[in-house]
Amino acid sequence: MSDYAVVNPATGETIKEYPTISDDALREAIARADAAYKSWSHSSTVAERAALIRKVGDLHKERASELGQIIAREMGKPIGEAVGEADFAGDIYHFYADNAEELMADEPIKLLGGDGTAVIRRSTYGTVLGIMPWNYPYYQVARFAGPNLIIGNPVLLKHAPQCPESAEAMQGIFDEAGFPAGTYENIYATNEQIEWVIGDPRVHGVSVTGSERAGAAVAEIAGRNLKKVVLELGGSDPFIVLATDDVGAVAEQAAAARFENAGQACNAAKRFIVKDEYYDEFVAKLKDQIGGIKKGDPASEDTTLGPLSSKVAADRLEDQIKRAIDGGAEVVVGGGRDGNYFEPTILAGIEQGSDASQEEFFGPIAQVYKVGSEEEALSLANDTQFGLGSYVITNDSEQAERVANAIEAGMVYVNIVGADAPELPFGGFKRSGFGRELGRFGADEFVNKKLIRVG
């Protein structure tokens, strides 16, 4: 079977295969991107590029239903979530279109001495390579391609091997929006080809969203070739419950933060760290929430839980659950597997520092921990190699500020879930990667911040 294929994870059926790109065709794609950099990137205005990006956003919104159906069969996302993702991608493109001029505006520097002026002028960086994951096929591309095309950076886009149809659909959208040849190039490339693409002097940077292993491999190649890299990697985000008047509402938030997209999100809440006085009720209420989740065909409007994205992903998660149980974890509810579907599961009794407490469970698995104090909660929350997102639930504003400051994460959400927005920067630190996407910070990664000092 080809590296690139649509394999419906709900049924195991191979729907369509796509040939990988030949070395010659890949070199031609790089050449087109380089030609676009030397011409379009410098001759087009920010306003002209913004108009093209706006059309891309319009087309995502107009075709959200069609686009949603594609990823429902590619990676098993329930159709309601899939359509919502395509629509949200449109919002991201619109954000960069609306704010392009401000994001690319000159930034004056106040001189401490001497005459004249100094300014930072943002300008095109060059062709950039994006290596995208399967879990959010449209959203991930939007947050990479949107700002880079506003800047004037031609994009080479390598999507996940299981997302060739959505990749093809996006290429069609960029073409229809009027982007010239070479400005957005979808490439069905192998990992071996990507290694020499990164090394090509015409490629100026690379952004990866994926696993730690993939990020480390790409960063090592980029480092050898002195290329800038942005890494958005895994997470084991804590959801800390410290003080509340409504445990049921918190459990509802917890379910939303964990089980959307069958739990296949790097920034999903994964470890629920609950103050002892709320623990038993929280677990009971979370079980109630799980009871309302409906497994089914991703194409059905009634489905709220789809399959994991592939058999490989399901096998990996099954192994993690087994090892956690062997290590002393208790299955409070769920734990079963049917093909690539997993029951929403609560695991308790996981020891701090154990393998299960340190790994990212990429599926509908919630770990619950009981703690006796704020200090114990923070110690447990920060006892991880990851540092992506986090959630804090408390009705004490001083505690909220204190805990948010102490959490070792790139993002902290206090008393709110599902609050991602185009203007909010996304990213982490520690082994969750480095760099930011979305918002103004997403437009400041692959841009030449040129100092112009005039005497």
Secondary structure, DSSP 8 states (H G I E B T S, - for coil): --SEEEE-TTT--EEEEE----HHHHHHHHHHHHHHHHTHHHHS-HHHHHHHHHHHHHHHHHTHHHHHHHHHHHH---HHHHHHHHHHHHHHHHHHHHHHHHHTS-EE---SSSSSEEEEEEE---EEEEE--SSSTTHHHHHHHHHHHHHT--EEEE--TT-HHHHHHHHHHHHHHT--TTSEEE----HHHHHHHHHSTTEEEEEEES-HHHHHHHHHHHHHTT-EEEEE----EEEEE---S-HHHHHHHHHHHHHGGGG--TTSEEEEEEEHHHHHHHHHHHHHHHHT--B--TTSTT--B---S-HHHHHHHHHHHHHHHHTT-EEEE---EETTEE--EEEE---TTSHHHHS---SSEEEEEEESSHHHHHHHHH-SS--S--EEE-S-HHHHHHHHHHS-SS--EES--S---TTS-B---GGGEE--BSHHHHTTSSSEEEEEEE-
